[in-house]
Amino acid sequence: MEIQAPVESRDDLGGVRQIWMVVGEAWCDIQPLKGREVFEAQSIEGRLSHKVTLRGTTELDPRWRLVWKEQVRAFQLYSVRDLGERHRTLEALAWEILD
């Protein structure tokens, strides 16, 4: 699973846009938690929440995302914790990005 962080990039006209930069890779176990519909910006959007267990990385920021290239899926993190605080296994909660 690729770990990606948002970075700002300037275009030719001096504008700023956000792009995603790969900052690492890790082994992951992904377990779906629940599906729900949320009301956002006057529209209904389906969301699927997942628990992701990661090994092979000791740093993960909730602003980052995970990309599973083989399955063409992406997950936006919203919570990260260090299991046992031993810096071996991280557990993250994430929304699957549905386009």
C-alpha positions in Angstrom: 0.0 0.0 0.0 1.4 3.4 -0.9 1.4 6.1 1.7 0.8 9.6 0.2 1.1 13.1 1.7 -0.4 16.3 0.3 2.1 18.9 -1.0 1.6 22.2 -2.6 2.8 22.7 -6.1 3.0 25.9 -8.1 1.8 26.0 -11.7 3.2 28.1 -14.5 1.0 31.1 -13.7 2.0 31.1 -10.0 -1.1 29.4 -8.7 -0.9 26.8 -6.0 -2.6 23.4 -6.1 -2.4 20.3 -4.0 -0.8 17.2 -5.3 -0.1 13.8 -3.7 3.5 12.7 -3.1 4.4 9.1 -2.2 6.2 9.1 1.1 6.4 5.4 1.7 5.0 1.9 1.4 3.7 -0.5 4.1 2.0 -3.8 4.6 -1.7 -3.3 5.4 -4.7 -5.2 6.6 -8.0 -3.5 5.7 -11.2 -4.3 7.4 -14.5 -2.6 6.6 -16.3 -1.2 9.6 -19.6 0.2 8.5 -21.3 2.1 5.7 -23.4 5.2 6.2 -24.8 8.1 4.3 -23.9 11.6 5.4 -25.4 14.9 4.4 -22.7 17.2 2.9 -23.1 20.3 1.0 -26.8 19.6 0.3 -26.1 16.2 -1.2 -26.1 12.7 0.0 -22.7 10.9 -0.2 -22.1 7.3 0.6 -19.1 6.6 2.8 -17.5 3.3 3.9 -15.3 3.4 7.0 -12.4 1.0 7.4 -9.9 0.0 10.0 -6.4 -0.3 8.6 -3.6 -2.0 10.4 -0.1 -1.1 9.1 3.3 -2.6 9.6 6.5 -1.4 8.0 6.1 2.3 8.9 6.4 4.2 12.1 5.1 7.6 10.9 1.6 8.3 9.7 -0.3 11.6 9.7 -4.1 11.8 9.7 -3.9 14.3 6.7 -2.3 11.6 4.5 -4.0 8.9 2.5 -3.3 5.3 1.5 -3.5 4.1 -2.0 -4.0 0.4 -2.9 -2.8 0.4 -6.6 -3.7 -3.2 -7.4 -7.3 -2.7 -6.4 -7.5 1.0 -7.6 -8.7 2.1 -4.2 -7.8 5.1 -2.0 -8.4 5.7 1.7 -8.4 9.1 3.5 -7.2 8.8 7.0 -9.0 10.5 9.9 -7.4 8.8 13.0 -4.1 7.2 13.7 -2.8 5.4 16.8 0.4 3.5 17.7 -0.8 0.0 19.0 1.0 -0.7 22.3 3.1 2.5 21.7 5.9 0.2 20.6 6.4 1.8 17.1 5.8 -1.5 15.3 2.2 -1.5 14.3 -0.1 1.4 13.5 -3.9 1.4 13.4 -5.8 3.9 11.3 -9.4 4.7 10.7 -10.1 5.8 7.2 -12.9 6.7 4.7 -12.7 5.0 1.4 -12.5 7.7 -1.3 -15.4 7.0 -3.7 -15.2 9.0 -7.0 
